[in-house]
Amino acid sequence: MNIPKRMAGALIHALQGGVVPRIGLQYIAVGREKEIEALLHDIEVMADGGASFRFISGKYGSGKSFLLQTIRNYAMDRGFAVCDADLSPERRLLGANGQGLATYKELMQNLSTKTKPDGGALSLILDRWINGIRTNVAAESGLELTDPEFHKQVEKQIFQMVDTLSGLVHGFDFATLLRLYYQSFVGDDAETKAKVIKWFRGEYQTKTEAKHELGVSVCIRDDDWYEYIKLFAMFLKQAGYQGLIVLIDELVNLYKIPQSVSREKNYEKILTMFNDTMQGKAQYIGIVMCGTPQCVEDPRRGIYSYEALRSRLMDGKYCDGQNNLHAPIIRLEPLSYAEMRILVEKLAEIHAVLYGYQQIVTAADMDAFIKIEYGRIGADSHLTPREVIRDFIEVLDIMQQHPGNTVVGLLGGDGGFTYAQTALEAQESVADEYAEFTV
């Protein structure tokens, strides 16, 4: 496999730690083609001025976060800006102690584009927006950059563009800050630019502080941060991007909120986002949230406990257990034998590149590993890709460091595990299915 050692290291170390790497996913992407296709269709709708809202439901380790990061990379390649955040006890959609604003700050900190994929892209986006208008004015007018008339025309276009945002909720304040950023850009006022960036990141605590430093008597708050996300989506389209993708993981932290009133307020915020995207009140924005089946479908504490959401999200009477990828909830199915077999082969190649050795795990070893992993009692319903990946990397580590070991010997072979024969009999042999899959 032709992969840089730096990227190989990032992949192996992240997967070994049970987390999803942010780079190099294309080297290990296996399965999920239908789910990715459904989400890419949503991205096409957003680029055309629409909006989308999706839930991804799956068990711990089933690949929710992996799918989220894969879509993140696809979206940036297609000209979207992407922001992502993991919910936690300190980060919710709404909270009495600023947890909603904390989520907004995390989203802004992780704002990424193709040219700045690791986050912190806000200032780059604003500068690109201004330089793009200056370039267009120079091309259309033929004026020199030092000509006073050039600056007048640029300022005119800037003001026309931001004025289109003024009619939206909080749009006037948003437009005022954009104008101020442009003026400080032209005047080479780095201090004012930094203050405007600070405001857009939601870091002003009080209106008095914002008024004193920027002359605007408003700041982003816990209860209205989502309105500014919608404004950013519209602005990004004007700045030359296709739109904004918002990725929110670990919905289970809303499920864990002990107070029912606080949970319901967070679910109400989800309902607001869902209605905005479905009814066309938001444009050029897509929202994807990930959680476990329990945190989504539990009728007592989950999202389904909020009747307005349950009635919108639950399957219709004709699904009969089949996964409808056009519905708001995408339920992740387990990866097949053949898909896991291909994945471990990719991991073996990457591991060999990282540590600089010739491949020591044979095809028969990989077949044996998959058979043993899936042979455990309950593996057909409880085994997740995360467990298989971590087990296989551990096997590779030991075999590389201690030559003479075998996969069957390390895992105990037939004597070390009890096989669920009914699950195995429902499958063809690993080698046959793998051959059929690859063909």
Secondary structure as UniProt FT lines:
FT   HELIX           5..16
FT   TURN            17..18
FT   HELIX           25..27
FT   HELIX           33..47
FT   TURN            48..49
FT   STRAND          51..57
FT   TURN            60..61
FT   HELIX           64..77
FT   TURN            78..79
FT   STRAND          81..86
FT   TURN            89..90
FT   TURN            96..97
FT   HELIX           99..109
FT   STRAND          112..113
FT   TURN            114..115
FT   TURN            117..118
FT   HELIX           122..141
FT   TURN            145..146
FT   HELIX           148..163
FT   TURN            164..167
FT   TURN            169..170
FT   HELIX           171..186
FT   TURN            187..188
FT   HELIX           190..200
FT   TURN            201..202
FT   HELIX           207..214
FT   TURN            222..224
FT   HELIX           225..238
FT   TURN            239..240
FT   STRAND          244..249
FT   HELIX           252..255
FT   HELIX           260..278
FT   TURN            279..280
FT   STRAND          285..291
FT   HELIX           293..297
FT   TURN            299..301
FT   HELIX           303..305
FT   HELIX           307..313
FT   TURN            317..318
FT   TURN            320..321
FT   TURN            325..326
FT   STRAND          329..331
FT   HELIX           337..355
FT   HELIX           363..374
FT   TURN            377..378
FT   HELIX           379..382
FT   HELIX           385..401
FT   TURN            403..404
FT   HELIX           407..411
FT   HELIX           413..416
FT   HELIX           421..425
FT   HELIX           430..438
//
